[in-house]
Amino acid sequence: MTKIANAQFWVHDQDESLAFYTEKLGWEVRSDVTMPEWSFRWLVVGPVGQDDVGLVLMPVPQPPMLDDATSEQLAEIVAKGAGGTLFLETDDCQAAYDELSARGVVFNDPPTPQPYGIDTSFRDPSGNNVRLTQVLELSFDRR
């Protein structure tokens, strides 16, 4: 069986993103390897206690991988929040919101009841969307 090991966000600045995920979210560094011969840095972070998956903070590719125009377009798309979303779960959305707000995370909206739970969102320094959800147990009539 194949399992998910890592997911990826494009980031504008790896150091700024590293500070956000470790200092503001309280995550840990899983891997930080620089390969100077490739001008490349493999940077992976993840939530403390969830060792089986990480988030790769991948720099927006520059030439020669992408031409200047395409690199700029990708950076703009990420900044607008259109690069994807990371979904995080918490046992207490309000408490997580309060704690992360105190650490400087700026939320898009307060924790809001939804049919599936209580949910809020924020963006990382590059513009990537992160949703934080307290999932509620739903009971279904299985007739």
WOGILIN-V888229 format. One record per pair of residues at least 6 apart in sequence whose C-alpha atoms are under 8 Angstrom apart, sorted by the first residue. I is the first residue (numbers start at 1). J is the second residue. If there is no record, write none. Layout:
i=I j=J
i=I j=J
//
This chain:
i=4 j=53
i=5 j=52
i=5 j=53
i=5 j=54
i=6 j=53
i=6 j=54
i=6 j=55
i=6 j=56
i=7 j=53
i=7 j=54
i=7 j=55
i=7 j=56
i=8 j=55
i=8 j=56
i=8 j=57
i=8 j=58
i=9 j=55
i=9 j=56
i=9 j=57
i=9 j=58
i=9 j=83
i=9 j=84
i=9 j=128
i=10 j=57
i=10 j=58
i=10 j=59
i=10 j=60
i=10 j=78
i=10 j=83
i=10 j=126
i=10 j=128
i=11 j=17
i=11 j=57
i=11 j=58
i=11 j=59
i=11 j=60
i=11 j=75
i=11 j=78
i=11 j=126
i=12 j=59
i=12 j=60
i=12 j=75
i=12 j=126
i=13 j=59
i=13 j=126
i=14 j=43
i=14 j=57
i=14 j=58
i=14 j=59
i=16 j=125
i=17 j=57
i=17 j=124
i=17 j=125
i=17 j=126
i=18 j=45
i=18 j=57
i=20 j=124
i=20 j=125
i=21 j=27
i=21 j=28
i=21 j=45
i=22 j=28
i=22 j=29
i=22 j=45
i=23 j=103
i=24 j=100
i=24 j=103
i=24 j=104
i=24 j=105
i=25 j=100
i=25 j=103
i=26 j=47
i=26 j=48
i=27 j=45
i=27 j=46
i=27 j=47
i=27 j=48
i=28 j=45
i=28 j=46
i=28 j=47
i=28 j=48
i=29 j=43
i=29 j=44
i=29 j=45
i=29 j=46
i=30 j=43
i=30 j=44
i=30 j=45
i=30 j=46
i=30 j=54
i=31 j=42
i=31 j=43
i=31 j=44
i=31 j=45
i=32 j=41
i=32 j=42
i=32 j=43
i=32 j=44
i=33 j=41
i=33 j=42
i=33 j=43
i=34 j=40
i=34 j=41
i=34 j=42
i=35 j=41
i=41 j=58
i=42 j=56
i=42 j=57
i=42 j=58
i=43 j=56
i=43 j=57
i=43 j=58
i=44 j=54
i=44 j=55
i=44 j=56
i=44 j=57
i=45 j=54
i=45 j=55
i=45 j=56
i=45 j=57
i=46 j=53
i=46 j=54
i=46 j=55
i=47 j=54
i=60 j=71
i=60 j=74
i=60 j=75
i=61 j=71
i=62 j=68
i=62 j=71
i=63 j=71
i=77 j=83
i=78 j=126
i=78 j=127
i=78 j=128
i=79 j=126
i=79 j=127
i=79 j=128
i=80 j=127
i=80 j=128
i=81 j=123
i=81 j=127
i=81 j=128
i=81 j=129
i=82 j=128
i=82 j=129
i=83 j=128
i=83 j=129
i=84 j=128
i=84 j=129
i=85 j=128
i=85 j=129
i=85 j=130
i=85 j=131
i=86 j=129
i=86 j=130
i=86 j=131
i=87 j=130
i=87 j=131
i=87 j=132
i=87 j=133
i=88 j=130
i=88 j=131
i=88 j=132
i=88 j=133
i=89 j=132
i=89 j=133
i=89 j=134
i=89 j=135
i=90 j=96
i=90 j=132
i=90 j=133
i=90 j=134
i=90 j=135
i=91 j=134
i=91 j=135
i=92 j=134
i=93 j=111
i=93 j=118
i=93 j=119
i=93 j=120
i=93 j=132
i=93 j=133
i=93 j=134
i=94 j=111
i=97 j=110
i=97 j=111
i=97 j=120
i=101 j=107
i=105 j=122
i=106 j=122
i=106 j=123
i=107 j=120
i=107 j=121
i=107 j=122
i=107 j=123
i=108 j=120
i=108 j=121
i=108 j=122
i=108 j=123
i=109 j=120
i=109 j=121
i=109 j=122
i=110 j=120
i=111 j=118
i=111 j=119
i=111 j=120
i=112 j=118
i=112 j=119
i=112 j=120
i=113 j=119
i=116 j=135
i=116 j=136
i=116 j=137
i=116 j=138
i=117 j=133
i=117 j=134
i=117 j=135
i=117 j=136
i=118 j=133
i=118 j=134
i=118 j=135
i=118 j=136
i=119 j=131
i=119 j=132
i=119 j=133
i=119 j=134
i=120 j=131
i=120 j=132
i=120 j=133
i=121 j=129
i=121 j=130
i=121 j=131
i=121 j=132
i=122 j=129
i=122 j=130
i=122 j=131
i=123 j=129
i=123 j=130
i=124 j=130
//
